[in-house]
Amino acid sequence: MRYSVMGSSSFGSFDVTVPIIYFSTCEIPMPYYVFKITQPTQLVKNLDLQDTFDEYKPARALARDLRKNALAGEQSTYQLVFAANQLEAEENLQERREKPVLMEWEK
């Protein structure tokens, strides 16, 4: 659907046709996932789902509490992930990322 707009300026009159974009207000919100990540070897990551939240603040609070209350010798991290579903969240965490290239002045 398109909407025609007519107007004038100091340069003369104009007629513009623009598309109308409708935004859905009933979209399903993507949840936040909190994972405990242990990495016994370089190739293996164990992901343990701690909890799922619909809002950011309670998810952030849980992740911070888990990090703060972790045992001193524990070799695990806690990660907050925003994803469409649990499978996508796990895939994002398992993804191996390239280390960024540092420029000479960044060293």
C-alpha positions in Angstrom: 0.0 0.0 0.0 1.3 3.5 -0.9 0.5 6.9 0.4 0.7 10.0 -1.8 2.1 13.2 -0.2 1.8 16.6 -1.9 3.5 19.8 -0.7 5.4 22.8 -1.6 8.7 24.5 -0.7 10.8 27.4 -1.8 11.9 25.3 -4.7 8.4 24.6 -6.0 5.7 22.1 -5.4 6.3 18.3 -5.2 4.3 15.1 -5.2 5.8 12.1 -3.5 4.5 8.5 -3.1 5.8 6.6 -0.1 5.1 3.1 1.1 3.2 2.6 4.3 4.9 0.3 6.7 2.8 -1.4 9.3 4.5 -2.7 12.5 2.9 -5.5 14.3 2.3 -4.8 18.0 1.6 -8.5 18.8 5.0 -9.9 18.1 6.2 -12.7 20.3 9.1 -11.4 22.4 12.4 -13.2 22.3 13.4 -14.6 25.7 16.7 -14.2 27.5 18.6 -17.4 28.5 21.1 -17.7 31.3 23.7 -20.4 30.8 26.5 -21.9 32.9 29.4 -22.6 30.6 32.2 -25.0 31.5 35.0 -25.8 29.1 37.0 -28.8 30.1 39.0 -28.7 26.8 39.6 -26.2 24.0 37.2 -28.1 21.7 34.4 -28.9 24.1 31.9 -26.4 25.7 29.4 -27.8 28.2 26.3 -25.6 28.3 23.9 -25.8 31.3 20.7 -23.8 31.0 20.1 -22.1 34.4 16.8 -20.2 33.6 14.8 -18.4 31.0 13.3 -14.9 31.2 11.0 -12.7 29.2 12.6 -9.5 30.5 16.2 -8.3 30.6 16.5 -7.0 34.1 15.7 -10.2 36.0 17.9 -12.2 33.6 20.8 -9.8 34.2 20.2 -9.9 38.0 20.4 -13.8 38.0 23.6 -13.8 35.8 25.3 -11.3 38.1 24.2 -13.2 41.2 25.5 -16.5 39.8 28.8 -14.8 38.9 29.2 -13.2 42.3 28.3 -16.4 44.2 30.5 -18.8 42.2 33.1 -20.7 44.1 36.6 -19.4 43.9 38.1 -22.4 42.2 35.2 -23.0 39.9 36.3 -22.9 36.2 32.9 -21.9 34.8 31.4 -18.7 33.4 27.8 -17.5 33.3 26.5 -16.0 30.0 23.3 -14.1 29.2 22.0 -14.7 25.7 19.1 -13.1 23.7 17.7 -15.5 21.1 14.5 -16.7 19.5 14.8 -20.2 21.1 17.1 -22.3 23.2 18.6 -24.1 20.2 19.6 -20.7 18.7 21.1 -19.6 22.0 23.2 -22.7 22.3 24.4 -22.4 18.7 25.4 -18.8 19.3 27.4 -19.8 22.4 29.0 -22.8 20.6 30.1 -20.6 17.7 33.8 -20.3 17.3 34.8 -16.7 16.7 37.9 -15.4 15.1 40.1 -13.3 17.3 40.0 -9.6 16.2 43.1 -8.4 14.3 44.9 -5.8 16.4 46.4 -2.8 14.6 49.8 -1.7 15.5 48.6 1.3 17.5 46.1 -0.9 19.5 48.9 -3.1 21.0 
